[in-house]
Each structure stands twice: as C-alpha cells, then as structure tokens.
C-alpha cells in the first residue's frame, strides 16, 4: 500500500473509533487522529494521560483540538434537534466532520474515517442519519466508516484502491461482541466507556444547562464547565454555586472572574460559594447565607468573607434559613 496515502480519523477515545483508526493504519496508511476536546466530555486533568496512553498502546498520531465557544450555538439551535436530553448528536457530528475536513485539506490527506456503526445509536447512526450527516458536512466521497463498511455502499477511497475493502468490517447494531474481539486481537486495553461520556446526555447536567439557557444570553465554555460542579441555586435571576468538597472549592476559585463574587468562611470549615456575573445586594447576602448554611459553623451568626475584583470585605450573617427553606431556589433536579 502506498505510504503517502493519508487519512484523518475522528477519535472519541471509545473502542469503535480506536479500532477504525487501527484498521486503516494497519493497511499501511498514514493516520492522524483528531481528538476534539471539550469540558462537555473531557477534563483537563485526566485528558493528557488518557491521550498519551492511547498513543502508546496504538502507535497513533493524535492531535488534540479544543472545541471553542462556537459549539454553544450548535447546542442552542440544532437543526436536527436534541436527543433525549439536550444532546444535538447529529449536528455535533456534522460540526466535527466539517472541522475534520478543513484539517484534511490543510494536511493534504485523502479521506476521513470515523468509528460510526450502523444501528448502534438511535439518533445519529441509522442509515438515513448517516447519509444526512455525510451530505450536510459536505463529506461525500471522502468519508469512510470502516466498522460498517461492508454493509454500506463502497466509498470512493475503496473504489480507487486507496483502501482494501476486504480488510474492513460489517458490524451493525448495539452488540459489542465483534468490537471486543478486535480489542483482544489488536491488544487495545485503554478506551472510554461505550455508554458515552457526553454530559449533554446526562439528566442532571442537561437540566442545569436548560436553566442556564433560560436565564443567560452570552454563554461561554467556562459557564458549561461550571455546570459540572457544586450545588446550584437561582436567586433573583442570578446563578449561585456552592462547593460540596475541597476539590470543588478549589475549582470554583480557579474559575472566578472579575465579575464574580466569591464567599467563604474563615473561622471554621465550609464551602466556597461563587455568585456569577451581575447581581444585586439581596443576592449577595443570600449567597453569604448559603455559605454559612452549608458550613460547619456551630453558631447562628458569623462573618462571611467576600472577594470581588480583588477587594475583600466581610458580611455579618445570621442563619435564618434551613435547607428546606431554600428548596425553592435550589435547582434540586439539576
């Protein structure tokens, strides 16, 4: 096989996408994997180790490409609609394929491969959805799906002899039996869960995001990241997040901007609370009261430290709420 043939592989980190990349790479084709990074399905602290392990085990070239704020428009207004929660799976695949096509052109590669399997996912992997994705991503003639290739029409790379179709597979449906056999055969040991790690498919996260879409206009990836942590409250239209443990407290501190107010107790253990963006005096006091309520303060009154724009002040707060009292503000299903 001609060593100059190049392919771009969309790599999710799941077993399907790894096998797809390996099936093409093992034909002697140069494969560059593109891993799209986002707080919606990955975390910075774990991502690097995971990618490094994938490279090592599979001898793959992997480029990590962050998904920017432009992706938020896909979530807000998906042309194909949402899935069970707030997951725009079809529009997401189109978005990524368009990005991959641009990378393919820049690298002068010949085609794109994905780990999609016919019939595996009800929204995005039935035949009509696969055809819709390919058409709307302008990927006809350059998109190969190695795991289901033998039950799909031959693609141009196959017809031109760039790929040996006989070495591709005919997987369909939701069974993982054949993929597991390939994992053993190819000695693939590291991969993400087949259930998928996208937070948009998870009920609690999706509910938090719906609330944000209802109340916020200029949403950023930083906002989506914060939805992953803490207890969430909505008071006078403002979002308040209360950390549940030391790790979350540290994360909330890390994400504070000049427009946010940060609250904590100093004399006894307690949470870090972040009040996001614009807020009034009543909301400031309510945030301080939440901080005291979820702290280990033995008394009904204490000083709560507030930091905003580098300035520090103290609020004398009296416990006047119980956790039941604040239920109407607590996005408890979020």
KARA-V937138 format. One record per run of one state. SS is the DSSP state (2 for helix, 1 for strand, 0 for the rest). FROM is the first residue (numbers start at 0). LEN is the number of residues. If there is no record, write none. Layout:
SS,FROM,LEN
SS,FROM,LEN
This chain:
0,0,5
1,5,5
0,10,3
1,13,1
2,14,11
0,25,4
1,29,8
0,37,6
2,43,15
0,58,2
1,60,6
0,66,3
2,69,7
0,76,12
2,88,19
0,107,3
1,110,3
0,113,4
1,117,1
0,118,8
2,126,10
0,136,6
1,142,2
0,144,1
2,145,6
0,151,4
2,155,4
0,159,5
2,164,3
0,167,4
1,171,1
0,172,4
2,176,10
0,186,5
1,191,1
0,192,6
2,198,3
0,201,1
2,202,13
0,215,5
2,220,6
0,226,4
1,230,5
0,235,2
1,237,5
0,242,3
2,245,10
0,255,5
1,260,4
0,264,8
1,272,3
0,275,5
2,280,13
0,293,7
1,300,8
0,308,2
1,310,8
0,318,11
1,329,1
0,330,4
